[in-house]
Amino acid sequence: MKSIICLVCIMVFINVSYAKNIFPLKPSETIFMRSNIEYSDVNVGDVNNDKRQDIIVSVYENSLTKGSVDVFYKKKKKFSSKPSFSIQIKEPRGVVVKDVDGDRKNDIIINERKENLYLCCAKNDFKPQKYSDVNMRSYDLLDVNLNTFNKDMVSVLSAATWWRIAKDGTVKKTYIARPPSNVSGLPAAADFNKDRIIDLVFPTKLKVLIYYGPFKPVGVLTPKMLVKHSIIELKNKILSVYTGDFNGDSKQDIAVYQPGVGISFYCQKANMGFSNKASCCIAGKFQDIKSADINKDKRDDIVVIDSNLGSIRVFLQKTDGTFANSILDADQVLVGKKYYKLNINDVNNDGVKDLIVAGYGNFIDVYYGRK
């Protein structure tokens, strides 16, 4: 009898341990970069149209390194050890991979820190074409479809600048005005009211602004032109916002990161709209935050790099729609290196989310998610 109990205990321990280890404890693959660099963004996309996901890294310029966007092709089971090619941009930030000109080949859109947008088309060997005059400091790029009026145009968003790119290479922009004007980070996008039209969430100093689409392609889009907008008022500084189903009710919710508080979750009410009271909060200080359903339970989870860059922490959404209370209570912790930026995507096309992490200085680690 004792042996049976012991066996059951061992099996339970194994199952619990495995459940917590969503990702392997060591990288499945490592790409070594140039030394002494800083990263602006790490992205994933099929750049060479071979139905394999490639890795795209924005390398920020510092005193020792010129800025560039480096592309690493997936070669059968592994990524290339050196960049397959590089696009020279002085201070690149966000990167989006998609077919801009309609030739069924993916192109690259790059946002530069000093007010420039670059369009790099595959048919031109990814030679960057520059578009300027943004009239504001540019943030990372958000790949979001706001083109309900024209399906032939590609749409990306940088802070409050909506870029519309036509197949002939023409680029037009709309400035999305919002009160107050002090944006504190890149907006997030989701269909909150289930009308099949994308809505936007803007973080400002002490308010979260929810703007409901559709969005009109005018020179300046003001709140009066919008179908509806609402506000979540908070007491602490807001740094960034994220969207996802954070309570398992199939509605899109909002996660807010406040440096003095942590990650707070604001869920939609039954009649739509949001409460000013958070449903739960993960206390802690974080460097980079991403949300995705990483364990395939149809609930969105949170993956972060902590503020001292020393660990990657995974927070799984519980069945009651809550998360761990603190950074110390993460469901899985990956340690051993100094991390900087992360991305969640399925890079080996097995239906399971993977982690792509830029390490401070000279490497990209890939953690393949377990089935």
C-alpha positions, -999 to 999 in steps of 0.1 A, spaced: 0 0 0 28 24 9 46 17 -24 14 25 -43 10 58 -24 46 67 -31 42 59 -68 11 81 -70 30 109 -52 59 106 -77 35 107 -106 17 138 -93 51 155 -87 62 147 -122 30 160 -137 31 192 -117 68 198 -125 61 192 -162 31 215 -161 52 243 -148 80 238 -173 62 251 -204 95 258 -220 128 239 -216 151 252 -189 179 257 -214 177 273 -249 168 249 -277 189 270 -300 213 300 -297 223 326 -324 254 346 -315 252 382 -326 278 410 -328 292 420 -294 284 452 -275 250 459 -291 216 470 -279 183 457 -292 152 477 -302 130 448 -312 129 410 -319 104 399 -345 94 367 -364 81 364 -400 86 345 -432 109 369 -450 120 346 -479 86 330 -485 97 294 -479 69 288 -453 94 288 -425 95 315 -398 126 337 -398 140 359 -370 143 396 -375 164 417 -350 166 455 -347 202 464 -336 203 498 -321 233 520 -328 257 527 -299 292 540 -298 307 508 -311 281 494 -335 262 507 -365 225 503 -365 209 476 -387 180 452 -391 195 416 -392 175 388 -407 182 351 -398 166 326 -422 154 292 -408 175 265 -424 156 232 -421 156 226 -384 179 255 -373 184 292 -379 214 305 -398 243 312 -375 251 345 -393 227 371 -407 212 360 -440 213 397 -449 212 431 -431 194 464 -438 215 494 -426 193 518 -406 210 541 -381 185 538 -352 159 511 -360 130 504 -336 100 483 -346 98 459 -376 68 445 -394 70 417 -420 41 416 -445 34 418 -483 31 455 -489 31 457 -527 8 427 -535 34 406 -553 30 377 -528 64 383 -514 68 395 -479 84 429 -474 99 446 -443 86 479 -427 110 496 -403 104 524 -379 134 546 -370 137 564 -337 143 598 -353 109 603 -371 114 581 -401 96 551 -417 114 528 -441 98 505 -466 120 476 -478 105 456 -506 116 421 -516 114 430 -553 141 457 -547 164 434 -527 151 450 -495 167 483 -503 152 508 -478 130 536 -491 127 565 -466 96 584 -456 100 613 -432 80 641 -415 63 623 -387 65 654 -365 70 633 -333 93 608 -317 86 574 -332 80 543 -311 79 506 -321 55 495 -349 21 479 -343 10 457 -371 -28 463 -371 -54 463 -398 -73 496 -396 -80 496 -434 -118 488 -433 -121 515 -460 -95 501 -484 -84 464 -484 -56 471 -509 -37 492 -484 -13 479 -456 -17 495 -422 8 500 -394 7 522 -363 35 540 -345 24 557 -313 -5 578 -327 7 579 -363 -14 556 -386 6 548 -417 -13 536 -448 9 521 -475 -6 515 -510 7 488 -535 23 515 -556 45 525 -527 25 556 -518 25 563 -481 -1 584 -463 -5 591 -426 -32 600 -401 -25 615 -367 -47 602 -340 -53 630 -316 -62 620 -280 -67 639 -248 -44 644 -231 -16 644 -256 12 628 -235 13 593 -248 35 570 -226 40 540 -249 29 520 -280 -9 514 -282 -24 479 -282 -52 466 -304 -82 443 -301 -118 439 -311 -135 447 -277 -171 450 -288 -170 421 -312 -181 440 -343 -151 426 -363 -135 461 -363 -102 467 -345 -103 491 -315 -72 508 -299 -59 512 -264 -36 542 -257 -15 545 -225 -11 580 -212 4 593 -179 -25 584 -156 -52 572 -180 -59 543 -203 -79 555 -234 -100 530 -253 -109 542 -289 -135 522 -308 -132 518 -346 -138 522 -375 -111 548 -380 -114 574 -408 -83 580 -430 -82 618 -425 -53 641 -418 -60 643 -381 -85 620 -364 -100 635 -333 -121 618 -306 -153 635 -319 -149 615 -352 -148 582 -333 -178 559 -328 -170 558 -290 -142 562 -266 -139 554 -229 -113 560 -201 -98 540 -173 -84 564 -147 -56 553 -125 -35 568 -97 0 556 -107 21 563 -138 13 540 -168 42 527 -189 25 502 -213 -7 484 -221 -15 449 -235 -47 431 -247 -59 395 -243 -86 374 -226 -74 377 -191 -104 361 -173 -115 333 -196 -148 348 -207 -139 351 -245 -138 389 -243 -108 410 -248 -94 427 -217 -66 451 -209 -34 446 -189 -16 477 -176 20 479 -165 27 505 -138 63 506 -125 53 512 -89 25 486 -89 31 458 -114 8 443 -141 -29 450 -133 -57 434 -152 -89 453 -162 -117 430 -175 -147 440 -196 -181 441 -178 -211 423 -191 -225 454 -208 -190 463 -223 -168 490 -209 -142 486 -181 -141 491 -144 -115 514 -128 -108 485 -103 -83 458 -113 -94 422 -111 -59 411 -100 -23 423 -101 12 407 -105 34 428 -83 69 435 -95 92 455 -118 96 443 -154 117 452 -184 97 436 -212 62 421 -212 43 399 -237 9 382 -236 -2 350 -255 -19 317 -249 12 296 -244 -3 264 -229 -33 262 -254 -61 265 -227 -77 294 -246 -66 318 -218 -40 344 -224 -9 342 -203 19 366 -194 57 363 -201 81 389 -188 118 398 -185 123 412 -150 137 446 -143 173 435 -135 173 415 -168 183 384 -149 154 361 -156 124 353 -179 92 346 -159 61 328 -171 27 336 -155 -1 312 -165 -37 323 -162 -55 302 -136 -89 286 -141 -106 312 -120 -92 340 -143 -65 353 -120 -27 352 -120 1 348 -94 2 377 -69 39 385 -73 69 383 -95 83 358 -70 53 334 -77 59 328 -114 49 294 -128 82 290 -145 115 309 -143 143 308 -168 177 321 -156 214 320 -165 219 349 -188 212 387 -191 181 392 -212 167 423 -229 138 418 -253 114 389 -260 89 377 -286 63 349 -284 56 331 -317 55 296 -333 88 296 -351 90 258 -359 53 256 -371 43 228 -347 13 246 -333 30 255 -300 42 289 -289 80 294 -286 101 321 -269 126 342 -289 148 362 -265 175 388 -272 203 385 -247 221 417 -236 252 420 -257 255 392 -282 230 364 -285 194 354 -294 180 324 -275 152 303 -289 131 282 -264 108 257 -283 75 252 -264 67 217 -252 37 200 -268 
